[in-house]
Structure formats: C-alpha cells, structure tokens
Amino acid sequence: MAEDTLTTTTAGIAAHGSARLPSVDVDTYNIELKDEDGFLGDRASKGAFQRILDASRKPLKKNGDDPLGKKDTKDISKSTLDELLVGDDVAAAALVHGAIEEFAQELAYVTRRFLKSKAWTDTECIVVGGGFRQSRVGELAIARTDILLKAEGFKIDLVPIRHHPDEAGLIGCLHLAPSWIFEGHDSILAVDIGGSNIRCGVVETSWKKAKDLSKASVWKSDLWRHADDEPTREGAVKRLTKMLKDLIADAEKEGFKLAPFIGISCPGVINDDGSIEKGAQNLPGNWESSKFHLPRSLIDGIPTIGDHDTAILMHNDGVAQGLSEVPFMQDFTRWGVLTIGTGLGNARFTNRKPKEKAKKDKPKEKDKDRKDKDD
C-alpha cells in the first residue's frame, strides 16, 4: 500500500506509539532498568515467582518432605497454588505463602527503583496487571508489596487491575481511539498480541451509559496460541486477518455498529510510523524488520469496515493494559502500570484535566494562596 493511502486512512488518528492520547499523556513505557544482576524485570516476572518457589522446594525434595510432591514447579497451575493456600495441607500452604513473601520483597525492590527514576517521579498509584495478577497468589503478592512500600514511607497505592488481564489489553484499545469514533458507533475491533497468544475481540463501548468508557466490555473474543503452531510472520498476519474478518461478520450479524477502527496492543517499542523498534523478539518471525509493518499489512487485508476506510492505531501492550484503568484513575494526576507476565511491562501516565475542571480548580488555588498569606 502506498504511504499516502495509509496517511489518508488514519486521518484524525494519533500516531502509532503516541505519547499524547485522548485522555492521558504517556510519559514513558517499556523502561529497561538494570542493576548488577541484570534487568530488573527479571526479578518480578511470572518466571521469577516460579524460581523462588522452586528454590524453596529443592532442600525439601532431598529429604522427601516436599508438600507439593514430585511435579515440576512450572507445571503447577495458578489455580492449584490458590487451592493450596486454603487447603488442609498446612505445610503446602506455608510453602506457597513463603514464596509469596519473597516475591513481594522482590516486587517492592523493583517498584522502588521505578519510583526513584526520573520518568516515574511523583507517581501516586500503580496498577498491577498481567497474567500473574489473575490468581489469589498474585493478589496476595500485590497486597503485600503495597504494605511493604507504605511501611517504608512511600505515599502510593498498589492495586490489582480491575479487568481480567485477558480483556484489559482489548478494552484499553478504546482509549487509543479519538472521541468521534464513539458518536456514531457502539464497538471497535481490538487485538492483543503476546509472546504466546494473539487475542482479538469486539469491544462494546457502552458510551451512552458512560462517556468515560467505564462500562466498556468485551462482547466476543477469539484466541490463537501461536506458540503451539510456530507460524511464519506472514502466516501469523494471515491468521490474524482471518480472525478479525470473522469477528466483523459476527458483529454485523448481531447488529453492532462497528467503528472503522482497529486498536492493536503489541509488545515492544512502537515507532510513530507503525514499525517496531525493539522488544518483539518473542513474536513469530522478525517483527522488528524495517520491511515489516503490521498496520499496513492488516489494512491491505481489511481495507474497509462497513462503508468506511479502516484506520489502525498500534501501541505497546503494557500501555494498552494500563489504559483500561483510565476511568478509574481520575483521582490521581500521575499513575503507572506494571504487568507481570513473561517479563515486566511498564508505563507511566499523566491525566489531562478537562478544561472545565481546570477552570474550577484555579480559583480554589488562588483562595488557598490568599489564606496562606493571611496566616
């Protein structure tokens, strides 16, 4: 597709990976902080928790006293660990609790490093997402980390993401779209690309019920575990295009007014032209090649939705997950997101106050200044 055609189809849409979105400024994302042991994200990932639990089990295995039995740690599901926490086997529960405590200490250390970085200065709240969050183990680890940070004097809230992690990235794509999208349409297509899976969905805006998009939900989604099939890059794009076309057909049958917009959540650093600079090494094929452009490839396969040209906007997956929390973060000015999965995704946001609210706030600030002078 010619470059000028792509520009036309995206008129009125922000640039890919944009720092300025309709509701927030993206101050930073995908920071790769390091210490003497390597990347900090490696200390607070799903794999890090497994390593901690495995290290606790090793001496017990030698004595034949491992309450978790012979199964490898990586093969023990989150639901099994959750059941052990409330089960009758006190030793197994204690072992899992111990791993949670150690992981919380690591997560607290990593979070402190983020908060002390210039890019995360004055952060007031951090939302924790990712697959690890969707378990009782994850919730306890997040709550314990919050307590540790508060005990050290950090004035910050650490909270689990509200939406299911499988849906947060899709719902967050709504906040990539300009407001005109919601006036004549009731849904969009969203794509959440991960190192193992690609998930597509039709996201209902529920804009008439809540213009802040707080009532948005995923109507229908489709999941493809590409890691099992090991496709080529072109094969992955072809499969993704078919998934989206099937969802378009389903939405039309159901009577949805689907917007001519596709929001994409993707790992890595996203350039404003839609190419991926780095961080996509777990995706099938070379997605960081200068010759590859996912938005353009999808527009080639889906040039129109309804009667309109298709517009596409792609952003980092951590950013997209965080954006799902925008309606619930309005009590804060600066807030961030950490996503615990294969790695540790991160993004920091600054809310932009509506003009009406800013005008109302100014007199109060002046009154306060007068009062301080009088005192």
Secondary structure, 3 states (H helix, E strand, C coil): CCHHHHHHHCCCCCCCCCCECCCEEEEEECCCCEECCEEHHHHCCHHHHHHHHHHHHHHHHHHCCCCCCCCCHHHCCHHHHHHHHHCCCHHHHHHHHHHHHHHHHHHHHHHHHHHHCHHHCCCCEEEEECHHHCCHHHHHHHHHHHHHHHHCCCCCEEEECCCCHHHHHHHHHHHHCCCHHHHHCCEEEEEEECCCCEEEEEEECCCCCCCCCCCCEEEEEEEECHHHHCCCHHHHHHHHHHHHHHHHHHHHHHCCCEEEEEEEEECCEECCCCCEEECCCCCCCCCCCCCCCHHHHHHHHCCEECCEECEEEEEEHHHHHHHCCHHHCCCCCEEEEEEECCCEEEEEEEECCCHHHHHHHHHHHHHHHHHHHHC
